[in-house]
């Protein structure tokens, strides 16, 4: 909609009533005002406008001692001389007016002018800036991103006070008109990746971003069903986002979502944790290497246990994997599948249950149900033990989405091994490796950098936690070309 405003105020009011449900929707507020002898019309959204600031502005405009001019002759001079509030602008199209009014700013129409004054006094309802539950640390900052885009930009600007920091604004969704900000450092950003990202965002043809940043992630990187691994890293912690920003990454902030997307993305980013940098270098390196070990443990422990115990009982007995009263192969397969399902059920129930009950739920699952299952011969202690180790290895990974993808791979390996034995295990491992290798990324950049293409110094920094003096981003690593 690019139609221009009329100089006749009544025509503009009629157009407003055609475009918006004025009088029907309770949150649309309008006022017919007199600024001296000049007729005017106010339009805004109730709850988005800070009432005390608007009252002060209009009180000054209608104060005869403050406003000597009875008629408005020059709207630009009138705006600059009479409205002392900082965030004001002029627009002459209905498209800009609707976009701004529905986003929060209010509009003031004055008779005799084909432009409206936009006054940005918006104030969104928001929650407190608290530490995100999914990325807790024992020490360090306790703030986290919220659902308000401006607050999130302020949290980044507070940490990175660089003149090179830029927030480029985009709008996505023909109906939602969701604000999306692309944050980057002009001195270190990959220009080709930034250009490709801007073009991709502007070319999206969707009605709305239903699930915020997650919807945008799926629109930017189109994955096949056999690629469950995440293609874009997300975070709710400002310290993590700013550390990647300093290394030349691009951040994507979506209004109404506390998740910040980080580009480009590699598989090694999901093994990092802010906890490493709030501990000493030696301790941080140790726990980082523990997480690396937890990846194959989470993926292969249960399938290998099932393969050895069900199809090679002599080897299992020699390695003392099972007790002397070992169950049959069919019973082991049923035990493993049942325990995997029950543990997934408890993990999901604990994540969606109120915090008051999650502790009780884990006690019930770990003690009562596990003990009864063994007593009734519905499971064996060995299966419960290896399943518990697998669950602990999964929970130790800092990225929940990465952990969930490994869980899907593990279930596929278990089912293939149960049905086809050793051949099923090796074929499923090959298929899982193919799925990981074909995981797409935005811009077609390597998912396995710095392993491929190989970059020794960068790989060393990923594997080992460096002291702060050596960990400063003295250079931006070359991650390959954008395809």
Secondary structure as GFF3:
##gff-version 3
##sequence-region A 1 483
A	DSSP	alpha_helix	9	19	.	.	.	ID=ss1
A	DSSP	beta_strand	28	35	.	.	.	ID=ss2
A	DSSP	beta_strand	38	45	.	.	.	ID=ss3
A	DSSP	alpha_helix	51	61	.	.	.	ID=ss4
A	DSSP	alpha_helix	75	82	.	.	.	ID=ss5
A	DSSP	beta_strand	88	91	.	.	.	ID=ss6
A	DSSP	alpha_helix	94	103	.	.	.	ID=ss7
A	DSSP	beta_strand	106	110	.	.	.	ID=ss8
A	DSSP	beta_strand	116	119	.	.	.	ID=ss9
A	DSSP	three_ten_helix	133	135	.	.	.	ID=ss10
A	DSSP	alpha_helix	149	159	.	.	.	ID=ss11
A	DSSP	beta_strand	165	172	.	.	.	ID=ss12
A	DSSP	beta_strand	178	185	.	.	.	ID=ss13
A	DSSP	alpha_helix	191	202	.	.	.	ID=ss14
A	DSSP	alpha_helix	213	220	.	.	.	ID=ss15
A	DSSP	beta_strand	233	235	.	.	.	ID=ss16
A	DSSP	alpha_helix	238	246	.	.	.	ID=ss17
A	DSSP	beta_strand	250	254	.	.	.	ID=ss18
A	DSSP	beta_strand	260	263	.	.	.	ID=ss19
A	DSSP	three_ten_helix	267	271	.	.	.	ID=ss20
A	DSSP	three_ten_helix	274	278	.	.	.	ID=ss21
A	DSSP	alpha_helix	281	311	.	.	.	ID=ss22
A	DSSP	alpha_helix	313	318	.	.	.	ID=ss23
A	DSSP	alpha_helix	329	352	.	.	.	ID=ss24
A	DSSP	alpha_helix	355	363	.	.	.	ID=ss25
A	DSSP	pi_helix	364	369	.	.	.	ID=ss26
A	DSSP	alpha_helix	370	375	.	.	.	ID=ss27
A	DSSP	alpha_helix	381	395	.	.	.	ID=ss28
A	DSSP	alpha_helix	400	437	.	.	.	ID=ss29
A	DSSP	three_ten_helix	442	444	.	.	.	ID=ss30
A	DSSP	alpha_helix	456	463	.	.	.	ID=ss31
A	DSSP	alpha_helix	468	471	.	.	.	ID=ss32
###
